[in-house]
Amino acid sequence: MVAVDDTVYPGRGGGRPGGRPDPADRAQLDRSPVRWSRVAGLFRPYRWQLAVVVALIVASSTIALASPFLIRLVIDEALPRQDVALLAWAVAGMVAVAAVTSVLGVVQTWLSTTVGQHVMHGLRTAVFAHLQRQSLGFFTRTRGGEVQSRLTNDIGGMQSVVTTTATSFASNATTVIGTAVAMAAMSWRLSLLSLVVLPPAIWLTRRVAQMRRTITAQRQRHLADLHSQVEEGLSVSGVLLGKTLGAGPAQSRRFADTSDVLVGLEVRSQLAGRWRMATMSIVFAAIPAVIYLAAGLPATSGGMTIGTLVAFTALQGKLFRPLMGLLDIGVSLTSSMALFSRVFEYLDLPVDIDDPARPVPLDPAQVRGEVRFEHVGFRYPGGHRDALDDVDLAVPAGATLALVGETGSGKSTLASLVARLNDPTTGRVAIDGTDVRDVTLADLARTVGVVSQETYLLHGTVRENLRHARPDATDEEMVAAARRAQVHDLIAALPDGYDTVVGARGHRFSGGEKQRLAIARTLLRDPRVLVLDEATSALDNSTERAVQEALDEASRGRTTITIAHRLSTVRHADLIAVLAGGRVVEQGTHEELLARGGRYARLAGAAERDAVLAG
């Protein structure tokens, strides 16, 4: 017999036994319907294991029905006749029934859980791999917590389709049908009486469960708020923000208010739970009492024996919970299908930037590094104007291109096209004459390295962070890359050297140190084309000089495209392109552009004045 669980699990659908399907689940299925054939396809490789699970459930439920008949045999036959042999066989049968059903239950749980975990594993890895193929734009539009919820909570909740919903349905259906047949065989009069008593009992327990479902859903929402406040207020970034803004007391008051609301909801939830248990206790006590009363009345007893009465009562006690479970199967299925819908939504997301159907071979070791932007235009999805318009630039192999311009002029957007973080709307970007859209993303990643302003370090050792770019790199290659990035001496001076843990997001390192670690990580891949996206804009002057020296060393012998925040860092570039409104308005060397007295000259003049005022 499978007990009904009315616990609410965050992120696992809101339908509860004894209530109605959560409106959010219905809305999810209306928005993104799920075909049963698609769900069945996930379990098709395990159809034989599932068939065994169903067979075990049916066998276990059927065997368990023997116990009441054995009880009747003991009471009506063995005990009155003092038949010791019959009594021994009946008692042994009871123990055997319990042992067999327990063993079958263990095997069934093992098989169903194994199948559920394998299906979850397949979905988890499929969703993770598919999301990694999404463009950068998807992650800028989607909350990180939403992605994590679907990967963990939703997929984890889907296991209930096998281990709870499906197995519960099979077990409950078998138990209800078998019990009803056995009850009718023992006494059709008492069976009819049970049918009269059950409907109001079921209605009462469903009403109480519905009340608890509402309260518990509110509690889960406030718990989610509490968890968010903990994450926001006690993470490294959150603590730093709170201390710098003096927001600690306000955060504490907000946390206390949410916690205080949870106190009331928890009390109400526990009381509702006790009411539910009290209601069920009354029902469990009332139904046998009515049966005993009917068995004692001449009009309804039908000459029933004591053994039949006891056995019938035992059977009837096994009917209520499975029947409730069957009545709630629709709610459970709606919740489960809503979880499938949410996960399938991610699996069905189109991949904006993907490998070509027929990729052109590109050997990173043979790439010279010539980069050309040929009449490139780009507009962000949903944008009302072009971020780039007819950009035409050529960067010879080994040369340096500097992109300058005011904020919003299109510098970062143009640079992002080289690494295919975005694809041009019109025109093309080519490396050595090959459109970057015609090569695999793996080949392009080995050819183009990117160092951005926002340096991201994993919560691991320095060694793990560097090898994240190239897992097969030797220690000698890793040290060589760190030396070129002028960060080896810093690493060697750490307590554990390259095995020092960098801390959450690298907070134990300064901005310049993190930037040099990022440069070393990129150099370990040895790309022929290097994109530097304002890599020094957030650094002070002294740190900038140290990082700039590392960048100069990293750029040696490579084609380099650098986005300049400070014009002093690009005066030695082979070509400077000035962007405004997504178009190239000027291009040339530093001296040529100053001589023209145009936009670049005005930007350089403003930079010099700012430097004088800052000094």
C-alpha positions as CSV (number, residue, x, y, z in Angstrom):
1,M,0.0,0.0,0.0
2,V,1.5,3.4,-1.1
3,A,1.0,6.3,1.3
4,V,-0.1,9.6,-0.1
5,D,2.5,12.3,0.3
6,D,1.2,15.8,0.4
7,T,4.5,17.6,0.8
8,V,5.1,20.6,-1.5
9,Y,8.5,20.5,-3.3
10,P,9.7,23.8,-4.7
11,G,10.2,23.7,-8.4
12,R,8.4,20.3,-8.7
13,G,4.9,21.3,-9.7
14,G,2.2,22.6,-7.3
15,G,-0.5,19.9,-7.6
16,R,-1.2,18.2,-4.3
17,P,-3.1,15.1,-3.4
18,G,-6.5,16.0,-2.1
19,G,-6.6,19.3,-4.0
20,R,-6.8,20.6,-7.6
21,P,-4.0,21.0,-10.1
22,D,-1.9,24.1,-9.5
23,P,-3.1,26.8,-12.0
24,A,0.6,27.5,-12.8
25,D,0.9,23.8,-14.0
26,R,-2.1,24.1,-16.2
27,A,-0.8,27.4,-17.6
28,Q,2.5,25.8,-18.3
29,L,0.9,23.0,-20.2
30,D,-1.4,25.3,-22.1
31,R,1.6,27.4,-23.1
32,S,3.8,24.4,-24.0
33,P,1.8,21.2,-24.5
34,V,3.6,17.8,-24.1
35,R,2.9,14.8,-26.2
36,W,2.6,11.5,-24.3
37,S,4.6,9.8,-27.1
38,R,7.6,12.1,-26.3
39,V,7.5,11.3,-22.6
40,A,7.1,7.6,-23.4
41,G,10.2,7.8,-25.7
42,L,12.3,8.7,-22.7
43,F,11.4,5.4,-21.0
44,R,11.4,3.2,-24.1
45,P,15.0,2.0,-23.6
46,Y,13.9,0.8,-20.2
47,R,10.6,-0.8,-21.2
48,W,11.6,-4.3,-20.0
49,Q,12.7,-3.0,-16.6
50,L,9.4,-1.1,-16.3
51,A,7.4,-4.2,-17.3
52,V,9.2,-6.0,-14.4
53,V,8.3,-3.2,-12.0
54,V,4.7,-3.4,-12.9
55,A,4.7,-7.2,-12.6
56,L,6.3,-6.9,-9.2
57,I,3.7,-4.3,-8.0
58,V,0.8,-6.4,-9.2
59,A,2.3,-9.6,-7.6
60,S,3.0,-7.8,-4.3
61,S,-0.4,-6.3,-4.1
62,T,-2.1,-9.6,-5.0
63,I,-0.1,-11.6,-2.5
64,A,-0.8,-9.1,0.3
65,L,-4.6,-9.8,-0.1
66,A,-4.0,-13.3,1.2
67,S,-3.4,-12.1,4.7
68,P,-7.1,-11.3,5.6
69,F,-8.1,-14.8,4.3
70,L,-5.5,-16.4,6.5
71,I,-6.8,-14.4,9.4
72,R,-10.3,-15.7,8.8
73,L,-8.9,-19.2,8.5
74,V,-7.2,-18.9,11.9
75,I,-10.3,-17.4,13.7
76,D,-13.0,-19.5,12.1
77,E,-11.2,-22.8,11.7
78,A,-7.9,-23.3,13.4
79,L,-8.6,-21.8,16.8
80,P,-12.2,-23.2,17.4
81,R,-11.1,-26.7,16.3
82,Q,-7.7,-26.6,18.1
83,D,-6.1,-27.6,14.8
84,V,-2.4,-26.9,15.6
85,A,-1.2,-28.0,12.2
86,L,-3.6,-25.7,10.4
87,L,-2.8,-22.9,12.8
88,A,0.9,-23.3,12.1
89,W,0.4,-23.3,8.4
90,A,-1.8,-20.2,8.5
91,V,0.7,-18.3,10.7
92,A,3.6,-19.4,8.5
93,G,1.6,-18.1,5.6
94,M,1.1,-14.7,7.2
95,V,4.9,-14.4,7.8
96,A,5.6,-15.6,4.3
97,V,3.2,-13.0,2.8
98,A,4.9,-10.2,4.7
99,A,8.4,-11.5,3.7
100,V,7.6,-11.9,0.1
101,T,5.8,-8.6,-0.3
102,S,8.7,-6.8,1.5
103,V,11.3,-8.4,-0.8
104,L,9.3,-7.6,-3.9
105,G,8.9,-4.0,-2.6
106,V,12.7,-3.6,-2.3
107,V,13.4,-5.0,-5.8
108,Q,10.6,-2.9,-7.3
109,T,12.0,0.3,-5.6
110,W,15.5,-0.5,-6.8
111,L,14.4,-1.0,-10.4
112,S,12.1,2.0,-10.5
113,T,14.6,4.3,-8.9
114,T,17.4,3.0,-11.2
115,V,15.2,3.7,-14.3
116,G,14.2,7.1,-12.9
117,Q,17.8,8.1,-12.2
118,H,19.0,7.0,-15.7
119,V,16.2,9.1,-17.3
120,M,17.1,12.1,-15.2
121,H,20.8,11.7,-16.1
122,G,20.0,11.6,-19.8
123,L,17.8,14.7,-19.5
124,R,20.2,16.6,-17.3
125,T,23.1,16.0,-19.6
126,A,21.0,16.8,-22.7
127,V,19.7,20.1,-21.3
128,F,23.2,21.1,-20.0
129,A,24.8,20.4,-23.4
130,H,22.0,22.1,-25.3
131,L,22.2,25.2,-23.1
132,Q,25.9,25.4,-23.7
133,R,25.2,25.7,-27.4
134,Q,22.9,28.7,-26.8
135,S,24.2,32.2,-27.8
136,L,25.3,34.7,-25.3
137,G,22.1,36.6,-25.8
138,F,20.1,33.8,-24.2
139,F,22.0,34.1,-21.0
140,T,21.6,37.8,-20.9
141,R,17.9,37.5,-21.2
142,T,17.5,34.6,-18.7
143,R,17.9,34.6,-15.0
144,G,20.7,32.3,-13.8
145,G,18.4,30.9,-11.1
146,E,15.8,29.9,-13.7
147,V,18.4,27.8,-15.6
148,Q,19.6,26.1,-12.4
149,S,16.0,25.4,-11.3
150,R,15.2,23.6,-14.5
151,L,18.4,21.6,-14.4
152,T,18.0,20.5,-10.8
153,N,14.6,21.0,-9.3
154,D,12.5,20.3,-12.4
155,I,14.4,17.3,-13.6
156,G,14.7,16.0,-10.1
157,G,11.0,16.2,-9.7
158,M,10.4,14.3,-12.9
159,Q,11.7,11.2,-11.2
160,S,8.3,11.1,-9.4
161,V,6.7,10.0,-12.7
162,V,8.4,6.6,-12.3
163,T,9.0,6.3,-8.5
164,T,5.8,7.9,-7.3
165,T,3.1,8.6,-9.9
166,A,3.4,5.6,-12.2
167,T,4.2,3.0,-9.5
168,S,1.6,4.5,-7.2
169,F,-1.0,4.2,-9.9
170,A,-0.2,0.6,-10.6
171,S,0.0,-0.3,-6.9
172,N,-3.2,1.6,-6.0
173,A,-5.2,0.3,-8.9
174,T,-4.2,-3.3,-8.2
175,T,-4.9,-2.9,-4.5
176,V,-8.3,-1.3,-5.0
177,I,-9.5,-3.8,-7.6
178,G,-8.2,-6.8,-5.7
179,T,-9.5,-5.6,-2.3
180,A,-13.0,-4.8,-3.8
181,V,-13.2,-8.3,-5.3
182,A,-12.1,-9.9,-2.0
183,M,-14.5,-7.8,0.0
184,A,-17.4,-8.8,-2.3
185,A,-16.4,-12.4,-2.0
186,M,-16.5,-12.3,1.8
187,S,-19.7,-10.2,2.2
188,W,-21.6,-8.4,-0.5
189,R,-23.8,-6.7,2.1
190,L,-20.9,-5.1,4.0
191,S,-19.3,-4.2,0.6
192,L,-22.3,-2.1,-0.3
193,L,-22.2,-0.5,3.1
194,S,-18.6,0.5,2.6
195,L,-19.5,2.1,-0.7
196,V,-22.1,4.2,1.0
197,V,-19.7,5.4,3.7
198,L,-16.6,6.0,1.6
199,P,-17.8,9.0,-0.6
200,P,-18.4,11.5,2.3
201,A,-15.2,10.3,4.0
202,I,-13.2,11.0,0.8
203,W,-14.9,14.4,0.4
204,L,-14.0,15.4,3.9
205,T,-10.3,14.4,3.7
206,R,-9.9,16.1,0.3
207,R,-11.3,19.4,1.7
208,V,-8.8,19.3,4.5
209,A,-6.0,18.4,2.2
210,Q,-6.9,21.3,-0.1
211,M,-6.8,23.7,2.8
212,R,-3.3,22.5,3.7
213,R,-2.2,22.7,0.1
214,T,-3.0,26.4,-0.1
215,I,-1.1,27.2,3.2
216,T,1.9,25.0,2.2
217,A,2.1,26.7,-1.2
218,Q,2.3,30.1,0.5
219,R,4.9,28.8,2.9
220,Q,7.0,27.6,-0.1
221,R,6.9,31.0,-1.8
222,H,8.1,32.7,1.4
223,L,10.8,30.0,1.8
224,A,12.0,30.8,-1.7
225,D,12.1,34.5,-0.8
226,L,14.1,33.6,2.3
227,H,16.6,31.5,0.3
228,S,17.0,34.4,-2.2
229,Q,17.7,36.8,0.7
230,V,20.3,34.4,2.1
231,E,22.0,34.1,-1.3
232,E,21.9,37.8,-2.0
233,G,22.9,38.9,1.5
234,L,25.5,36.3,2.4
235,S,27.4,35.8,-0.8
236,V,30.7,37.5,-1.2
237,S,29.3,40.1,-3.6
238,G,26.2,40.6,-1.5
239,V,28.2,41.1,1.7
240,L,30.5,43.5,-0.1
241,L,27.5,45.5,-1.5
242,G,25.8,45.6,1.9
243,K,28.9,46.8,3.7
244,T,29.7,49.5,1.2
245,L,26.1,50.8,1.0
246,G,25.4,50.4,4.7
247,A,22.4,48.2,3.8
248,G,23.1,45.5,6.4
249,P,20.5,46.6,8.9
250,A,17.8,46.9,6.2
251,Q,18.6,43.5,4.9
252,S,18.4,42.1,8.4
253,R,15.0,43.7,8.9
254,R,13.8,42.3,5.6
255,F,15.0,38.9,6.5
256,A,13.3,39.1,9.9
257,D,10.0,40.2,8.3
258,T,10.0,37.2,5.9
259,S,11.0,34.8,8.7
260,D,8.2,36.2,10.9
261,V,5.6,35.5,8.2
262,L,7.0,32.0,7.9
263,V,6.3,31.4,11.6
264,G,2.6,32.0,11.2
265,L,2.4,29.9,8.0
266,E,4.3,27.1,9.6
267,V,1.9,27.0,12.6
268,R,-1.1,27.1,10.2
269,S,0.5,24.4,8.1
270,Q,1.1,22.1,11.1
271,L,-2.5,22.7,12.3
272,A,-3.9,21.9,8.9
273,G,-1.8,18.8,8.9
274,R,-3.1,17.8,12.3
275,W,-6.7,18.4,11.1
276,R,-6.0,16.2,8.1
277,M,-4.7,13.5,10.4
278,A,-7.5,13.9,12.8
279,T,-10.1,13.7,10.0
280,M,-8.5,10.5,8.6
281,S,-8.3,9.0,12.1
282,I,-12.1,9.7,12.5
283,V,-12.7,8.1,9.1
284,F,-10.6,5.1,9.9
285,A,-12.4,4.7,13.2
286,A,-15.9,5.3,11.9
287,I,-15.9,2.9,9.0
288,P,-15.0,-0.2,11.0
289,A,-17.5,0.9,13.7
290,V,-20.3,1.0,11.1
291,I,-19.2,-2.4,9.8
292,Y,-19.3,-3.9,13.3
293,L,-22.7,-2.4,13.8
294,A,-24.0,-3.8,10.5
295,A,-22.5,-7.2,11.4
296,G,-24.4,-7.2,14.7
297,L,-27.8,-6.4,13.2
298,P,-29.8,-9.5,12.1
299,A,-31.0,-7.7,9.0
300,T,-27.5,-7.0,7.6
301,S,-25.3,-9.7,9.2
302,G,-26.3,-12.6,6.9
303,G,-24.9,-15.1,9.4
304,M,-21.4,-13.6,9.2
305,T,-18.7,-15.3,11.2
306,I,-16.3,-13.5,13.5
307,G,-13.4,-14.5,11.3
308,T,-15.1,-13.0,8.2
309,L,-15.8,-9.8,10.1
310,V,-12.2,-9.4,11.2
311,A,-10.9,-10.3,7.8
312,F,-13.4,-7.9,6.1
313,T,-12.4,-5.0,8.4
314,A,-8.7,-5.6,7.6
315,L,-9.5,-5.6,3.8
316,Q,-11.6,-2.4,4.1
317,G,-8.7,-0.7,6.0
318,K,-6.5,-1.3,3.0
319,L,-9.0,0.4,0.6
320,F,-9.1,4.0,1.7
321,R,-5.6,5.2,1.0
322,P,-5.2,3.5,-2.4
323,L,-8.6,4.9,-3.4
324,M,-7.5,8.4,-2.5
325,G,-4.3,7.9,-4.5
326,L,-6.3,7.0,-7.6
327,L,-8.6,9.9,-7.2
328,D,-5.5,12.2,-7.0
329,I,-3.8,10.7,-10.0
330,G,-5.0,13.5,-12.3
331,V,-3.4,16.1,-10.1
332,S,-0.1,14.2,-10.0
333,L,0.0,13.7,-13.7
334,T,-0.7,17.4,-14.3
335,S,2.2,18.3,-12.0
336,S,4.5,15.8,-13.6
337,M,3.6,16.8,-17.2
338,A,4.2,20.4,-16.3
339,L,7.7,19.5,-15.2
340,F,8.3,17.7,-18.5
341,S,6.9,20.8,-20.3
342,R,9.4,23.1,-18.6
343,V,12.4,20.9,-19.4
344,F,11.3,20.3,-23.0
345,E,11.0,24.0,-23.5
346,Y,14.7,24.3,-22.9
347,L,15.5,21.3,-25.1
348,D,13.5,22.8,-27.9
349,L,15.2,26.2,-27.8
350,P,16.6,26.9,-31.3
351,V,20.4,27.2,-31.4
352,D,21.2,30.6,-32.9
353,I,24.9,30.0,-33.3
354,D,25.8,26.4,-34.2
355,D,28.3,24.3,-36.2
356,P,27.7,24.5,-39.9
357,A,26.2,21.4,-41.7
358,R,29.4,21.1,-43.9
359,P,32.3,22.7,-41.9
360,V,35.4,23.9,-43.7
361,P,38.5,22.4,-42.2
362,L,40.6,25.0,-40.2
363,D,43.8,23.8,-38.7
364,P,44.6,26.3,-35.9
365,A,48.3,25.5,-36.2
366,Q,48.3,26.6,-39.9
367,V,46.2,29.8,-39.4
368,R,48.1,33.0,-40.4
369,G,45.5,35.2,-38.7
370,E,44.3,37.7,-41.3
371,V,40.9,39.0,-40.2
372,R,38.5,40.8,-42.5
373,F,35.1,42.5,-41.8
374,E,33.3,42.6,-45.1
375,H,30.3,45.0,-45.2
376,V,29.3,43.8,-41.8
377,G,25.9,44.8,-40.3
378,F,24.3,43.6,-37.1
379,R,21.1,44.2,-35.2
380,Y,20.3,42.7,-31.8
381,P,17.0,40.7,-31.6
382,G,14.2,43.1,-30.9
383,G,16.4,46.1,-31.5
384,H,15.1,49.1,-33.4
385,R,18.3,50.2,-35.0
386,D,21.5,48.6,-36.4
387,A,24.3,48.2,-33.8
388,L,26.7,47.9,-36.8
389,D,26.2,49.3,-40.3
390,D,28.4,48.4,-43.3
391,V,31.7,47.9,-41.4
392,D,34.5,47.1,-43.8
393,L,38.0,46.5,-42.3
394,A,41.0,44.4,-43.0
395,V,43.6,43.3,-40.4
396,P,46.7,41.7,-41.9
397,A,48.1,38.6,-40.2
398,G,50.1,39.6,-37.1
399,A,48.9,43.2,-37.1
400,T,47.0,45.1,-34.4
401,L,43.6,46.7,-34.9
402,A,42.4,49.1,-32.2
403,L,38.7,49.9,-32.0
404,V,37.9,53.3,-30.4
405,G,34.8,55.3,-30.0
406,E,32.3,56.5,-27.4
407,T,30.1,54.1,-25.3
408,G,27.5,52.4,-27.5
409,S,29.4,53.0,-30.8
410,G,29.6,49.3,-31.5
411,K,33.1,48.4,-30.5
412,S,32.3,45.3,-28.4
413,T,29.7,44.2,-30.8
414,L,32.1,44.2,-33.7
415,A,34.8,42.3,-31.7
416,S,32.2,39.7,-30.6
417,L,31.7,38.7,-34.2
418,V,35.2,37.4,-34.5
419,A,34.7,34.7,-31.8
420,R,31.1,34.1,-33.0
421,L,29.5,35.3,-29.8
422,N,27.2,36.9,-32.3
423,D,26.7,36.4,-36.0
424,P,26.5,39.3,-38.4
425,T,23.0,40.2,-39.8
426,T,24.6,41.2,-43.1
427,G,28.1,40.7,-44.5
428,R,30.7,38.4,-43.1
429,V,33.7,38.1,-40.9
430,A,36.6,36.0,-42.4
431,I,39.8,34.6,-41.0
432,D,42.3,33.8,-43.7
433,G,39.5,34.2,-46.3
434,T,37.2,31.7,-44.6
435,D,33.9,32.8,-43.1
436,V,33.9,32.1,-39.4
437,R,30.4,30.7,-39.8
438,D,31.8,28.0,-42.0
439,V,34.1,26.5,-39.4
440,T,33.3,24.5,-36.3
441,L,33.0,26.3,-33.0
442,A,35.7,24.1,-31.5
443,D,38.2,25.1,-34.3
444,L,37.2,28.8,-34.0
445,A,37.7,28.6,-30.2
446,R,41.2,27.3,-30.7
447,T,41.9,30.0,-33.2
448,V,40.4,33.1,-31.5
449,G,41.2,33.9,-27.8
450,V,39.2,36.5,-25.9
451,V,40.2,38.5,-22.8
452,S,37.4,40.6,-21.5
453,Q,37.0,43.3,-18.9
454,E,35.0,41.0,-16.6
455,T,37.4,38.2,-15.6
456,Y,35.7,35.1,-14.4
457,L,37.7,32.6,-12.3
458,L,36.3,29.2,-11.2
459,H,36.2,28.3,-7.5
460,G,39.2,26.0,-7.8
461,T,42.9,26.0,-7.8
462,V,45.0,28.3,-10.0
463,R,46.1,25.2,-11.9
464,E,42.5,24.2,-12.5
465,N,41.7,27.7,-13.7
466,L,44.5,27.8,-16.2
467,R,43.9,24.3,-17.5
468,H,40.2,25.1,-18.0
469,A,41.4,26.5,-21.3
470,R,43.4,23.4,-22.2
471,P,43.0,20.4,-20.0
472,D,45.9,18.4,-21.6
473,A,48.5,21.2,-21.1
474,T,51.7,20.1,-19.3
475,D,53.0,21.9,-16.2
476,E,55.8,23.4,-18.3
477,E,53.4,24.8,-20.8
478,M,51.3,26.2,-18.0
479,V,54.3,27.9,-16.3
480,A,55.4,29.3,-19.7
481,A,52.0,30.9,-20.3
482,A,52.0,32.3,-16.8
483,R,55.5,33.8,-17.4
484,R,54.3,35.4,-20.6
485,A,51.4,36.9,-18.7
486,Q,53.8,38.1,-16.1
487,V,51.9,36.4,-13.3
488,H,54.2,33.4,-12.6
489,D,56.1,35.1,-9.8
490,L,52.8,36.0,-8.1
491,I,51.5,32.4,-8.3
492,A,54.8,31.0,-7.0
493,A,54.7,33.3,-4.0
494,L,51.2,31.9,-3.0
495,P,51.0,29.5,0.0
496,D,50.4,26.5,-2.3
497,G,51.7,27.9,-5.5
498,Y,49.6,26.7,-8.5
499,D,47.5,24.5,-6.1
500,T,46.2,27.6,-4.2
501,V,42.4,27.9,-4.3
502,V,41.5,31.2,-5.8
503,G,38.2,31.6,-3.9
504,A,34.7,32.4,-5.0
505,R,35.0,34.3,-8.3
506,G,38.7,35.0,-7.5
507,H,38.0,37.6,-4.8
508,R,41.3,36.9,-3.1
509,F,43.1,38.4,-6.1
510,S,43.2,42.0,-7.1
511,G,41.7,43.1,-10.4
512,G,45.0,43.3,-12.2
513,E,46.1,39.9,-10.8
514,K,42.8,38.3,-12.0
515,Q,43.3,39.9,-15.4
516,R,46.8,38.5,-15.8
517,L,45.5,35.1,-14.8
518,A,42.9,35.4,-17.5
519,I,45.6,36.4,-20.0
520,A,47.7,33.3,-19.0
521,R,44.7,31.1,-19.4
522,T,44.1,32.4,-22.9
523,L,47.8,32.1,-23.8
524,L,47.8,28.5,-22.8
525,R,45.5,27.8,-25.8
526,D,47.9,29.7,-28.0
527,P,45.3,31.3,-30.3
528,R,46.5,33.0,-33.5
529,V,43.9,35.8,-33.1
530,L,43.5,37.7,-29.9
531,V,40.5,39.9,-28.9
532,L,41.1,42.2,-26.0
533,D,37.7,43.7,-24.9
534,E,38.6,46.7,-22.7
535,A,40.8,44.4,-20.7
536,T,42.4,47.3,-18.7
537,S,39.5,49.8,-18.4
538,A,38.6,49.0,-14.8
539,L,42.2,49.2,-13.5
540,D,44.2,52.0,-11.9
541,N,47.2,53.5,-13.7
542,S,49.9,51.4,-12.1
543,T,48.0,48.1,-12.4
544,E,47.1,49.0,-16.0
545,R,50.7,49.4,-16.9
546,A,51.5,45.9,-15.5
547,V,48.6,44.3,-17.3
548,Q,49.4,46.3,-20.5
549,E,52.9,44.8,-20.5
550,A,51.4,41.4,-20.2
551,L,49.0,42.1,-23.0
552,D,51.8,43.5,-25.2
553,E,53.8,40.3,-24.6
554,A,50.7,38.2,-25.3
555,S,50.0,40.0,-28.5
556,R,53.5,39.5,-29.9
557,G,53.3,37.5,-33.2
558,R,49.4,37.4,-33.1
559,T,46.7,39.2,-34.9
560,T,45.2,41.4,-32.1
561,I,41.9,43.3,-32.0
562,T,41.8,45.5,-29.0
563,I,38.9,47.6,-27.8
564,A,40.4,50.7,-26.2
565,H,38.9,52.6,-23.3
566,R,42.1,54.7,-22.8
567,L,43.6,55.9,-26.0
568,S,47.1,55.8,-24.5
569,T,47.0,52.0,-24.9
570,V,46.5,52.0,-28.6
571,R,48.8,54.7,-30.0
572,H,51.2,52.0,-31.3
573,A,48.4,50.0,-33.1
574,D,49.0,49.2,-36.8
575,L,45.4,50.4,-37.5
576,I,43.0,52.4,-35.5
577,A,39.3,52.4,-36.5
578,V,37.0,55.0,-35.0
579,L,33.4,53.9,-34.6
580,A,30.3,56.1,-34.2
581,G,26.7,54.9,-34.4
582,G,27.9,51.5,-35.6
583,R,29.8,52.8,-38.5
584,V,33.6,53.3,-39.1
585,V,34.0,57.1,-39.5
586,E,37.8,57.2,-39.5
587,Q,40.7,54.7,-39.8
588,G,44.5,55.1,-39.9
589,T,47.5,55.2,-37.6
590,H,47.6,57.3,-34.5
591,E,49.7,60.0,-36.2
592,E,47.5,60.0,-39.3
593,L,44.3,60.4,-37.3
594,L,45.7,63.2,-35.2
595,A,46.8,65.0,-38.3
596,R,43.3,64.9,-39.7
597,G,41.9,66.7,-36.7
598,G,38.7,64.7,-36.8
599,R,36.8,62.7,-34.2
600,Y,39.9,60.7,-33.1
601,A,41.8,63.9,-32.5
602,R,38.9,65.3,-30.4
603,L,38.8,62.0,-28.4
604,A,42.6,62.2,-27.9
605,G,42.3,65.8,-26.8
606,A,39.6,65.0,-24.3
607,A,41.6,62.1,-22.9
608,E,44.7,64.4,-22.4
609,R,42.6,66.9,-20.5
610,D,41.1,64.2,-18.3
611,A,44.6,62.9,-17.6
612,V,45.8,66.4,-16.6
613,L,42.8,66.9,-14.3
614,A,43.2,63.5,-12.7
615,G,46.9,64.1,-12.2
